Every structure is written in structure tokens, then in C-alpha cells.
Amino acid sequence: MQSINWKPSCKSEYSCKDNSFIFKTKKGVPGTCPNDDKPGYKNGELWYTHRERCETRSDNLLIRNYIWTADVEIDCLGYSNSCLFQLHWPEDHKDNFIKLAINSFGNFTINNNPRFDAECTKSFSLRINIECRKDFTNVDYFSNNQYIGSYRKLSNQLPFMKFGIYTPNSPSDITQTYNNVKVEYNDGA
């Protein structure tokens, strides 16, 4: 039986009590992962000067089905591409993540593809269904029991989960609270 052991990602510092996590970042202060203090470019244009980060992560998942749930509170919306939850593969893996984020219009995005019919509010419940198999991982996202979208990643490696704050160039300090964090799992078929 696998239990989820949450630990800081890239030496992030956050508050955790029972099943509640509070993540905070300061405007202009880069995260502590390699290259968080480096600029990013998109189509030859400067996209961001740095990335702010405060996250927790699990160990690698096993071949089984998972349901990750939390009640999320965000103190501000409107910053670009702020990540809420990720499945992450080893750094040497091509396209090594699947992320659920919020764009500057307040819409959920899955790997930067906006879901225009799925608007994010400052307080919402998240449910993420994860199906890990030998050659692929399927993910289904729900907010307040409304379907957001799905993603399939073909890979023979298994990911780990990450959640918290990860955003380029936020316009302000950010606090995100994840209450009632729970992971259920079964061996599936």
C-alpha cells in the first residue's frame, strides 16, 4: 500500500497542518529551483524575467488509479499562467509535465491550452483523477464538480504530483491555501 508523503519541492517553505497547506510567494523573488532566476522567451520575445515558486511534491506514483482532491483559496487572480497542480516526470524526459493552471483571464488551462468554459474563482474545489499505467498516464480535471478537461501523456515512466504556487512574474505577493487535501487510490485494472 502506498501512502503519500508530501515534501518540499526545490526547498520550498510552506505551512502544513493536518491536510491543509498554505503557500506564499513574494512579488519579484525567484523560486529556489534551478533556473527560476533566469528569463524565459517565447517566439524570440521575453516572456518572463523569473519564476516565483512555493510547492510540495509526492514521491513517484505507482501503476494504479488516484483521486486527488482539495478545497483551494487564492487571494488574487489575473496573473499569467499560475500553476495549481502538476504531474511531473524526470527532467530528462521530453515535455516532462502536465499542468493545471490559471491564465490572466481567469480561465483554467491544461498545459497552456485555455478552457474558456471553465472559469476559476478565488475559492473552489478541485478533483483530479489520475490513471497511471505502464505506457501512459490519463488525467481528468474537475472544479466544483464541473469537468474542466483531460490530458493523456504517453510515457513508460511514472510521474510524481506537485501542487502549490508556480508562476512567472506575478504582479503581487500570492497566497494559495489548499484545505482538505486528500488522495485516494486503488489498483484499477
C-alpha positions in Angstrom: 0.0 0.0 0.0 1.4 3.4 -1.0 0.9 6.4 1.3 1.5 9.9 0.0 4.5 11.6 1.7 4.4 15.3 0.8 7.8 17.1 0.9 9.1 20.5 -0.2 9.8 20.8 -3.9 13.1 22.7 -4.5 13.4 23.5 -0.8 10.1 25.5 -0.8 9.0 26.7 2.6 5.2 26.5 3.4 2.8 25.8 6.3 1.2 22.4 6.6 -1.1 21.2 9.4 -3.1 18.1 9.1 -4.4 18.1 5.5 -4.1 21.9 4.9 -1.2 23.6 3.1 -0.5 27.4 2.9 1.8 28.5 0.1 3.2 32.1 -0.2 5.4 33.9 -2.7 6.7 37.4 -2.8 6.5 39.5 -5.9 9.8 39.6 -7.7 11.5 36.9 -5.5 12.5 33.9 -7.7 11.8 30.4 -6.6 14.6 28.1 -5.5 14.6 25.6 -8.3 17.4 25.8 -10.9 16.7 28.5 -13.5 13.8 30.1 -11.6 16.0 33.3 -11.6 16.5 33.1 -15.4 14.4 34.8 -18.0 12.2 32.8 -20.4 11.5 33.5 -24.1 8.6 32.6 -26.3 8.8 33.1 -30.1 12.0 35.1 -29.6 10.3 37.6 -27.2 10.9 38.0 -23.5 8.1 36.1 -21.7 9.2 36.4 -18.1 12.3 37.6 -16.2 12.0 35.0 -13.4 9.6 32.4 -11.9 8.1 32.5 -8.4 7.5 29.2 -6.7 6.4 27.5 -3.5 5.3 23.9 -3.9 5.1 20.5 -2.3 5.6 17.2 -4.1 5.0 13.5 -3.7 7.2 10.5 -4.4 6.7 8.8 -7.8 3.3 7.3 -8.3 2.7 3.6 -8.9 0.6 1.9 -11.6 -2.9 2.5 -10.2 -5.8 5.0 -10.1 -5.6 8.1 -7.9 -8.1 10.8 -7.0 -6.5 13.9 -5.6 -8.9 16.5 -4.0 -8.6 19.8 -2.2 -10.6 23.0 -1.5 -8.5 25.8 -2.9 -8.4 29.5 -1.9 -6.5 32.0 -4.0 -6.0 35.6 -2.7 -5.7 37.1 -6.2 -6.5 36.2 -9.8 -5.3 37.7 -13.1 -1.7 36.8 -13.2 -0.5 34.9 -16.2 -0.1 31.1 -16.2 -0.2 30.4 -12.5 0.1 26.7 -11.9 -2.1 25.0 -9.4 -1.2 21.3 -9.8 1.3 19.3 -11.9 2.2 15.8 -12.7 6.0 15.8 -13.3 8.3 13.3 -14.9 12.2 13.3 -14.7 13.9 16.4 -16.1 15.5 14.4 -19.0 12.0 13.4 -20.2 10.6 15.3 -23.2 7.7 17.5 -22.2 8.2 16.5 -18.6 5.0 17.8 -17.1 1.2 18.1 -17.3 -0.1 21.2 -15.5 -3.4 22.7 -14.5 -3.0 26.5 -14.3 -5.0 29.7 -14.4 -4.4 32.3 -17.2 -4.6 36.1 -17.0 -8.3 36.0 -18.0 -9.2 33.7 -15.0 -9.7 30.6 -17.1 -8.3 27.2 -16.2 -5.6 25.9 -18.7 -4.3 22.5 -19.2 -0.7 22.7 -20.5 -1.3 26.3 -21.6 -4.5 25.4 -23.6 -7.3 27.6 -22.1 -10.6 26.1 -21.2 -12.9 29.1 -21.9 -16.0 27.4 -20.4 -14.2 26.7 -17.1 -13.7 29.9 -15.2 -11.7 30.0 -12.0 -12.9 31.8 -8.9 -11.0 32.7 -5.7 -12.5 29.7 -3.9 -13.2 26.3 -5.4 -12.9 22.6 -5.0 -10.5 20.6 -7.2 -10.7 16.9 -8.1 -8.1 15.4 -10.3 -8.5 11.8 -11.4 -5.2 10.2 -12.4 -4.8 6.8 -14.2 -1.2 5.6 -14.2 -0.4 2.7 -16.5 2.7 1.1 -17.9 2.8 3.1 -21.1 0.6 6.2 -20.4 -1.0 8.5 -17.8 -4.5 9.9 -18.2 -5.7 12.9 -16.2 -9.2 14.3 -15.8 -9.7 17.7 -14.1 -12.9 18.9 -12.2 -13.6 22.2 -10.4 -16.7 22.4 -8.2 -17.7 19.0 -9.8 -17.7 20.7 -13.3 -15.5 18.9 -15.9 -12.5 21.1 -17.0 -10.8 18.8 -19.4 -8.5 15.8 -19.8 -4.9 15.0 -20.9 -3.1 11.9 -21.9 0.7 11.6 -21.6 2.4 8.7 -23.3 5.3 7.5 -21.3 6.8 4.4 -19.8 7.9 6.3 -16.7 5.7 7.3 -13.8 5.2 10.8 -12.6 5.0 12.5 -9.2 2.4 15.1 -8.1 3.2 18.7 -7.3 0.9 21.5 -6.0 1.2 25.0 -4.7 2.3 28.2 -6.5 4.4 28.3 -9.6 4.1 31.4 -11.8 6.2 33.7 -13.9 6.4 37.4 -12.9 3.4 37.7 -10.6 2.0 41.2 -10.2 1.8 40.9 -6.4 2.5 38.7 -3.5 0.5 35.5 -3.6 -1.1 33.2 -1.0 -2.8 30.0 -2.0 -4.4 27.7 0.6 -5.2 24.1 -0.1 -7.6 22.6 2.6 -8.8 19.1 3.0 -6.1 17.7 0.7 -6.8 14.0 0.2 -5.5 11.3 -2.1 -7.5 8.1 -2.7 -6.2 5.3 -4.8 -6.9 1.7 -6.0 -5.0 -0.7 -8.2 -7.5 -0.3 -11.0 -7.5 -2.7 -14.0 
